[in-house]
């Protein structure tokens, strides 16, 4: 019986007591608890972002009056803060830098990861899987352990204060994670297709190029998305490597450009954060299940 | 490792005729394809790890990051200096306490949240998107939102407390008109732990969700037919089956909290008076801001033993779940 986990399966005896549901909260009490808990968690998670978005459109006069209800617009909403952010700060430079770094990291990652994952799954026999796990564990070596020696390496290579330092270093987390991710995809590509291509006279490399890569495009797309989002998430390295505003990415740039001494341009600051955070969240959310499939280390089958 | 058993005869003929093409040999092509990734990892993770250890015994600075010879090594000087610093001992203690306390709550809350999100209800997709926001958005920007939410003067939470008559002259939290969330030691520690819970809860939850959805339908059906109620099923069927995946979730969130730099740095900059300083922020202030790479490296090295222990735990879990 291929009952999906969400639909009540037909073979249940009809006279089951209502609390026999598997936590789907069949009673009114159960439903109520479910909604209350779901709403409470959603509010907790979204609270800082909601406050961000409200702030963006507030006037100074409205925002900086402690007796005003902060959750509503006491003055009409304004676009002036977005205007300030876009036209009078380094934000556009930060966005551009972020995109350059992210695209370069994506390219480096894909070039390194696709052959590596294929090799580990298809060409390395039994130790391929073990090596794959080891490479994945490299993802857990935290930036906070590496940023100090890497600062030395970056300085030694003359890349300090340059966005290319980030392009050099970010693959330290994208390559391990994406190799592991892509291994899962290659495992599910049936052997017979390559076999057939090789029987048809293609070399191994030709067979990979013509059959495996096209089939694995969704997997490669996932790699692209994740090296992109993980790059946008990164904070520690860029904080350590880059001091000049012209080379900064968004996640570090907003802190320096929009906080001048003790003066915070709160609305513009929140706009800068939200404009990046929300799109990244949507992108990430869409691919999250694949991300988690990598995290479960095969402890989950299905 | 080059001759899997499925090779059909026709293929074998073809392969032998091409034997002289090195690239068609698995034993050549395999390592060759692996090479770029492995070389990169060795050069930019393996080498820096060794460098971190060397730095910790040397006198390198941001201005002079090169170890030129034996006279650049200073033995245990850095560790002695680090240990004699009360801020370091505070950071070490904070790192452990913040991690353990926040992860205690994450495990409990993640189990509740995963049960909720595995149920069916209206608006579930939106709830899932919102609940995942702390993990899917860049951490520095999310913490920036908290920083503003806990502002010393304009915090909307303070406004709410004032409206509820809990804050202000003659009230529960009075007499001040603000809580100064990030300015008082206890509240600042509470805030850092809260934001850690906020940040890692979604990760633990989705890992648990993946575990929940992999419980075979026939087990659920059997429990239903046997008339087991919600709580019975929860404690006797689902939670026991979830234990391995719960271990995975815990190890991951432990790593991310234990090594985190961003939350303490953005929220409190380690303050007030270093009371929320953790190992990673202290390493940053000493090593990068203070320019003393050597001491920074020595401080960060204290993360390593715990990380190794966690990695070994993961290896064991991964091995246990390998198809044998």
Interface residues (C-beta under 8 A of the other chain):
Chain A: X1 X3 X5 X6 X9 X11 X12 X13 X16 X17 X19 X20 X21 X22 X23 X24 X25 X30 X31 X34 X35 X37 X38 X39 X41 X42 X44 X45 X46 X47 X48 X49 X51 X52 X55 X63 X64 X66 X69 X70 X71 X111 X112 X113 X115 X116 X118 X119 X120 X122 X123 X124 X125 X126 X127 X129 X133 X135 X137 X138 X140 X141 X142 X143 X144 X145 X146 X147 X148 X149 X150 X151 X152 X153 X155 X156 X168 X169 X171 X172 X175 X176 X179 X191 X195 X198 X199 X201 X203 X204 X205 X229 X232 X233 X234 X235 X236 X239 X240 X250 X251 X252 X254 X255 X266 X269 X270 X273 X274 X276 X277 X278 X280 X281 X282 X284 X285 X288 X289 X292 X293 X295 X296 X297 X298 X299 X300 X301 X302
Chain B: X1 X2 X6 X8 X10 X11 X14 X15 X18 X21 X23 X24 X26 X29 X30 X31 X32 X33 X34 X36 X37 X38 X40 X41 X44 X45 X47 X48 X49 X51 X52 X55 X60 X62 X65 X66 X109 X112 X113 X115 X116 X117 X118 X119 X120 X121 X123 X124 X126 X127 X128 X129 X130 X131 X132 X133 X134 X135 X136 X137 X138 X139 X140 X141 X142 X144 X145 X146 X148 X149 X153 X154 X156 X158 X159 X177 X198 X201 X202 X203 X206 X207 X209 X210 X211 X213 X214 X217 X220 X221 X223 X224 X225 X227 X228 X229 X230 X233 X234 X238 X244 X245 X248 X252 X255 X259 X260 X261 X262 X265 X266 X279 X280 X283 X284 X287 X288 X293 X296 X297 X300 X301 X303 X304 X307 X310 X311 X314 X315 X317 X318 X320 X321 X322 X323
